[in-house]
Amino acid sequence: MVVLFDQFNLPEDIFEVVFATAQQVMVGKLLIKEMKSKGGEMGKTEMSLFATKLHEGKLIEEVDIGPVKKKEKVPVSYNKRQFYDRILTPMKSMGLIDYDLYKKTYRLSDKFNKEMIRIGLMWVQELRKAPLEVPKA
């Protein structure tokens, strides 16, 4: 996944940096909220049950409605396959969530932060490199 952002218009919410649509932002937040409520870790079966609840529209979430930002509880529906493809898999690949193959559990992770620091260091190294010599014809 590619994360593109504008340093002058950086959203306050990390989910708005990571995800492209408002619906993905909402589902990403719901997932993290669910994981935090379970101690930061969910089993494979629990994750599947969460995705099924989303698919069936059985999760209720408070959202801001209208220009006045009035809070209303609405059912949230999101396709199960798209949940895995567009929410969970990208979060795993970015280091926001870890998957333990042996315990078959998903766990919240700080690897995203470490990778972003590493990317920043890569840029600093690039800045310090000497300019490339252009061969003269």
Contact map, one row per residue, 1 for C-alpha under 8 A:
11100000000000000000000000000000000000000000000000000000000000000000000000000000000000000100110000000000000000000000000000000000000000000
11110000000000000000000000000000000000000000000000000000000000000000000000000000000000000000000000000000000000000000000000000000000000000
11111000000000001100000000000000000000000000000000000000000000000000000000000000000000000000000000000000000000000000000000000000000000000
01111100000000001000000000000000000000000000000000000000000000000000000000000000000000000000000000000000000000000000000000000000000000000
00111110110000001000000000000000000000000000000000000000000000000000000000000000000000000000000000000000000000000000000000000000000000000
00011111110000000000000000000000000000000000000000000000000000000000000000000000000000000000000000000000000000000000000000000000000000000
00001111110000000000000000000000000000000000000000000000000000000000000000000000000000000000000000000000000000000000000000000000000000000
00000111110000000000000000000000000000000000000000000000000000000000000000000000000000000000000000000000000000000000000000000000000000000
00001111111000000000000000000000000000000000000000000000000000000000000000000000000000000000000000000000000000000000000000000000000000000
00001111111100001000000000000000000000000000000000000000000000000000000000000000000000000000000000000000000000000000000000000000000000000
00000000111111011000000000000000000000000000000000000000000000000000000000000000000000000000000000000000000000000000000000000000000000000
00000000011111010000000000000000000000000000000000000000000000000000000000000000000000000000000000000000000000000000000000000000000000000
00000000001111111000000000000000000000000000000000000000000000000000000000000000000000000000000000000000000000000000000000000000000000000
00000000001111111100000000000000000000000000000000000000000000000000000000000000000000000000000000000000000000000000000000000000000000000
00000000000011111110000010011000000000000000000000000000000000000000000000000000000000000000000000000000000000000000000000000000000000000
00000000001111111111110010000000000000000000000000000000000000000000000000000000000000000000000000000000000000000000000000000000000000000
00111000011011111111000000000000000000000000000000000000000000000000000000000000000000000000000000000000000000000000000000000000000000000
00100000000001111111000000000000000000000000000000000000000000000000000000000000000000000000000000000000000000000000000000000000000000000
00000000000000111111110110000000000000000000000000000000000000000000000000000000000000000000000000000000000000000000000000000000000000000
00000000000000011111110110000000000000000000000000000000000000000000000000000000000000000000000000000000000000000000000000000000000000000
00000000000000010011111110000000000000000000000000000000000000000000000000000000000000000000000000000000000000000000000000000000000000000
00000000000000010011111111000000000000000000000000000000000000000000000000000000000000000000000000000000000000000000000000000000000000000
00000000000000000000111111100000000000000000000000000000000000000000000000000000000000000000000000000000000000000000000000000000000000000
00000000000000000011111111110000000000000000000000000000000000000000000000000000000001100000000000000000000000000000000000000000000000000
00000000000000110011111111111000000000000000000000000000000000000000000000000000000000000000000000000000000000000000000000000000000000000
00000000000000000000011111111100000000000000000000000000000000000000000000000000000000000000000000000000000000000000000000000000000000000
00000000000000000000001111111110000000000000000000000000000000000000000000000100000000100000000000000000000000000000000000000000000000000
00000000000000100000000111111111000000000000000000000000000000000000000000000000000000100000000000000000000000000000000000000000000000000
00000000000000100000000011111111100000000000000000000000000000000000000000000000000000000000000000000000000000000000000000000000000000000
00000000000000000000000001111111110000000000000000000000000000000000000000000000000000000000000000000000000000000000000000000000000000000
00000000000000000000000000111111111000000000000000000000000000000000000000000000000000000000000000000000000000000000000000000000000000000
00000000000000000000000000011111111100000000000000000000000000000000000000000000000000000000000000000000000100000000000000000000000000000
00000000000000000000000000001111111110000000000000000000000000000000000000000000000000000000000000000000000000000000000000000000000000000
00000000000000000000000000000111111111000000000000000000000000000000000000000000000000000000000000000000000000000000000000000000000000000
00000000000000000000000000000011111111111100000000000000000000000000000000000000000000000000000000000000001100000000000000000000000000000
00000000000000000000000000000001111111111000000000000000000000000000000000000000000000000000000000000000000000000000000000000000000000000
00000000000000000000000000000000111111110000000000000000000000000000000000000000000000000000000000000000000000000000000000000000000000000
00000000000000000000000000000000011111111100000000000000000000000000000000000000000000000000000000000000000000000000000000000000000000000
00000000000000000000000000000000001111111000000000000000000000000000000000000000000000000000000000000000000000000000000000000000000000000
00000000000000000000000000000000001111111100000000000000000000000000000000000000000000000000000000000000001100000000000000000000000000000
00000000000000000000000000000000001101111110000000000000000000000000000000000000000000000000000000000000111100000000000000000000000000000
00000000000000000000000000000000001001011111011000000000000000000000000000000000000000000000000000000000111000000000000000000000000000000
00000000000000000000000000000000000000001111111000000000000000000000000000000000000000000000000000000001110000000000000000000000000000000
00000000000000000000000000000000000000000111111100000000000000000000000000000000000000000000000000000001110000000000000000000000000000000
00000000000000000000000000000000000000000011111110000000000000000000000000000000000000000000000000000000000000000000000000000000000000000
00000000000000000000000000000000000000000111111111000000000000000000000000000000000000000000000000000000000000000000000000000000000000000
00000000000000000000000000000000000000000111111111100000000000000000000000000000000000000000000000000000000000000000000000000000000000000
00000000000000000000000000000000000000000001111111110000000000000000000000000000000000000000000000000000000000000000000000000000000000000
00000000000000000000000000000000000000000000111111111000000000000000000000000000000000000000000000000000000000000000000000000000000000000
00000000000000000000000000000000000000000000011111111100000000000000000000000000000000000000000000000000000000000000000000000000000000000
00000000000000000000000000000000000000000000001111111110000000000000000000000001001000000000000000000000000000000000000000000000000000000
00000000000000000000000000000000000000000000000111111111000000000000000000000001000000000000000000000000000000000000000000000000000000000
00000000000000000000000000000000000000000000000011111111111000000000000000000000000000000000000000000000000000000000000000000000000000000
00000000000000000000000000000000000000000000000001111111111000000000000000011111000000000000000000000000000000000000000000000000000000000
00000000000000000000000000000000000000000000000000111111110000000000000000001111000000000000000000000000000000000000000000000000000000000
00000000000000000000000000000000000000000000000000011111110000000000000000001100000000000000000000000000000000000000000000000000000000000
00000000000000000000000000000000000000000000000000001111111100000000000000111100000000000000000000000000000000000000000000000000000000000
00000000000000000000000000000000000000000000000000001111111100000000000000111000000000000000000000000000000000000000000000000000000000000
00000000000000000000000000000000000000000000000000001100111110000000000000111000000000000000000000000000000000000000000000000000000000000
00000000000000000000000000000000000000000000000000000000111111000000000011110000000000000000000000000000000000000000000000000000000000000
00000000000000000000000000000000000000000000000000000000001111100000000011110000000000000000000000000000000000000000000000000000000000000
00000000000000000000000000000000000000000000000000000000000111110000001111000000000000000000000000000000000000000000000000000000000000000
00000000000000000000000000000000000000000000000000000000000011111000011111000000000000000000000000000000000000000000000000000000000000000
00000000000000000000000000000000000000000000000000000000000001111100111100000000000000000000000000000000000000000000000000000000000000000
00000000000000000000000000000000000000000000000000000000000000111111111100000000000000000000000000000000000000000000000000000000000000000
00000000000000000000000000000000000000000000000000000000000000011111110000000000000000000000000000000000000000000000000000000000000000000
00000000000000000000000000000000000000000000000000000000000000001111110000000000000000000000000000000000000000000000000000000000000000000
00000000000000000000000000000000000000000000000000000000000000001111110000000000000000000000000000000000000000000000000000000000000000000
00000000000000000000000000000000000000000000000000000000000000011111111000000000000000000000000000000000000000000000000000000000000000000
00000000000000000000000000000000000000000000000000000000000000111111111100000000000000000000000000000000000000000000000000000000000000000
00000000000000000000000000000000000000000000000000000000000001111000111110000000000000000000000000000000000000000000000000000000000000000
00000000000000000000000000000000000000000000000000000000000001111000011111000000000000000000000000000000000000000000000000000000000000000
00000000000000000000000000000000000000000000000000000000000111100000001111100000000000000000000000000000000000000000000000000000000000000
00000000000000000000000000000000000000000000000000000000000111100000000111110000000000000000000000000000000000000000000000000000000000000
00000000000000000000000000000000000000000000000000000000111110000000000011111000000000000000000000000000000000000000000000000000000000000
00000000000000000000000000000000000000000000000000000100111110000000000001111100000000000000000000000000000000000000000000000000000000000
00000000000000000000000000000000000000000000000000000111111000000000000000111110000000000000000000000000000000000000000000000000000000000
00000000000000000000000000100000000000000000000000000111100000000000000000011111011000000000000000000000000000000000000000000000000000000
00000000000000000000000000000000000000000000000000000110000000000000000000001111111000000000000000000000000000000000000000000000000000000
00000000000000000000000000000000000000000000000000110110000000000000000000000111111100000000000000000000000000000000000000000000000000000
00000000000000000000000000000000000000000000000000000000000000000000000000000011111110000000000000000000000000000000000000000000000000000
00000000000000000000000000000000000000000000000000000000000000000000000000000111111111100000000000000000000000000000000000000000000000000
00000000000000000000000000000000000000000000000000100000000000000000000000000111111111110000000000000000000000000000000000000000000000000
00000000000000000000000000000000000000000000000000000000000000000000000000000001111111111000000000000000000000000000000000000000000000000
00000000000000000000000000000000000000000000000000000000000000000000000000000000111111111100000000000000000000000000000000000000000000000
00000000000000000000000100000000000000000000000000000000000000000000000000000000011111111100000000000000000000000000000000000000000000000
00000000000000000000000100110000000000000000000000000000000000000000000000000000011111111110000000000000000000000000000000000000000000000
00000000000000000000000000000000000000000000000000000000000000000000000000000000001111111111000010000000000000000000000000000000000000000
00000000000000000000000000000000000000000000000000000000000000000000000000000000000111111111100000000000000000000000000000000000000000000
10000000000000000000000000000000000000000000000000000000000000000000000000000000000011111111110000000000000000000000000000000000000000000
00000000000000000000000000000000000000000000000000000000000000000000000000000000000000111111111110000000000000000000000000000000000000000
00000000000000000000000000000000000000000000000000000000000000000000000000000000000000011111111111100000000000000000000000000000000000000
10000000000000000000000000000000000000000000000000000000000000000000000000000000000000001111111110000000000000000000000000000000000000000
10000000000000000000000000000000000000000000000000000000000000000000000000000000000000000111111110000000000000110000000000000000000000000
00000000000000000000000000000000000000000000000000000000000000000000000000000000000000000011111111000000000011110010000000000000000000000
00000000000000000000000000000000000000000000000000000000000000000000000000000000000000000011111111000000000111110000000000000000000000000
00000000000000000000000000000000000000000000000000000000000000000000000000000000000000010011111111100000011110000000000000000000000000000
00000000000000000000000000000000000000000000000000000000000000000000000000000000000000000001001111110000011110000000000000000000000000000
00000000000000000000000000000000000000000000000000000000000000000000000000000000000000000001000011111001111000000000000000000000000000000
00000000000000000000000000000000000000000000000000000000000000000000000000000000000000000000000001111111111000000000000000000000000000000
00000000000000000000000000000000000000000000000000000000000000000000000000000000000000000000000000111111100000000000000000000000000000000
00000000000000000000000000000000000000000000000000000000000000000000000000000000000000000000000000011111000000000000000000000000000000000
00000000000000000000000000000000000000000000000000000000000000000000000000000000000000000000000000011111100000000000000000000000000000000
00000000000000000000000000000000000000000011000000000000000000000000000000000000000000000000000000111111110000000000000000000000000000000
00000000000000000000000000000000000000001111000000000000000000000000000000000000000000000000000000111011111000000000000000000000000000000
00000000000000000000000000000000000000001111000000000000000000000000000000000000000000000000000011110001111100000000000000000000000000000
00000000000000000000000000000000001000011100000000000000000000000000000000000000000000000000000011110000111110000000000000000000000000000
00000000000000000000000000000001001000011000000000000000000000000000000000000000000000000000000111000000011111000000000000000000000000000
00000000000000000000000000000000000000000000000000000000000000000000000000000000000000000000001111000000001111110000000000000000000000000
00000000000000000000000000000000000000000000000000000000000000000000000000000000000000000000001100000000000111111100000000000000000000000
00000000000000000000000000000000000000000000000000000000000000000000000000000000000000000000011100000000000011111110000000000000000000000
00000000000000000000000000000000000000000000000000000000000000000000000000000000000000000000011100000000000011111111000000000000000000000
00000000000000000000000000000000000000000000000000000000000000000000000000000000000000000000000000000000000001111111100000000000000000000
00000000000000000000000000000000000000000000000000000000000000000000000000000000000000000000000000000000000001111111110000000000000000000
00000000000000000000000000000000000000000000000000000000000000000000000000000000000000000000001000000000000000111111111000000000000000000
00000000000000000000000000000000000000000000000000000000000000000000000000000000000000000000000000000000000000011111111100000000000000000
00000000000000000000000000000000000000000000000000000000000000000000000000000000000000000000000000000000000000001111111110000000000000000
00000000000000000000000000000000000000000000000000000000000000000000000000000000000000000000000000000000000000000111111111000000000000000
00000000000000000000000000000000000000000000000000000000000000000000000000000000000000000000000000000000000000000011111111100000000000000
00000000000000000000000000000000000000000000000000000000000000000000000000000000000000000000000000000000000000000001111111110000000000000
00000000000000000000000000000000000000000000000000000000000000000000000000000000000000000000000000000000000000000000111111111000000000000
00000000000000000000000000000000000000000000000000000000000000000000000000000000000000000000000000000000000000000000011111111100000000000
00000000000000000000000000000000000000000000000000000000000000000000000000000000000000000000000000000000000000000000001111111110000000000
00000000000000000000000000000000000000000000000000000000000000000000000000000000000000000000000000000000000000000000000111111111000000000
00000000000000000000000000000000000000000000000000000000000000000000000000000000000000000000000000000000000000000000000011111111100000000
00000000000000000000000000000000000000000000000000000000000000000000000000000000000000000000000000000000000000000000000001111111100000000
00000000000000000000000000000000000000000000000000000000000000000000000000000000000000000000000000000000000000000000000000111111100000000
00000000000000000000000000000000000000000000000000000000000000000000000000000000000000000000000000000000000000000000000000011111110000000
00000000000000000000000000000000000000000000000000000000000000000000000000000000000000000000000000000000000000000000000000001111111000000
00000000000000000000000000000000000000000000000000000000000000000000000000000000000000000000000000000000000000000000000000000001111100000
00000000000000000000000000000000000000000000000000000000000000000000000000000000000000000000000000000000000000000000000000000000111110000
00000000000000000000000000000000000000000000000000000000000000000000000000000000000000000000000000000000000000000000000000000000011111000
00000000000000000000000000000000000000000000000000000000000000000000000000000000000000000000000000000000000000000000000000000000001111100
00000000000000000000000000000000000000000000000000000000000000000000000000000000000000000000000000000000000000000000000000000000000111110
00000000000000000000000000000000000000000000000000000000000000000000000000000000000000000000000000000000000000000000000000000000000011111
00000000000000000000000000000000000000000000000000000000000000000000000000000000000000000000000000000000000000000000000000000000000001111
00000000000000000000000000000000000000000000000000000000000000000000000000000000000000000000000000000000000000000000000000000000000000111
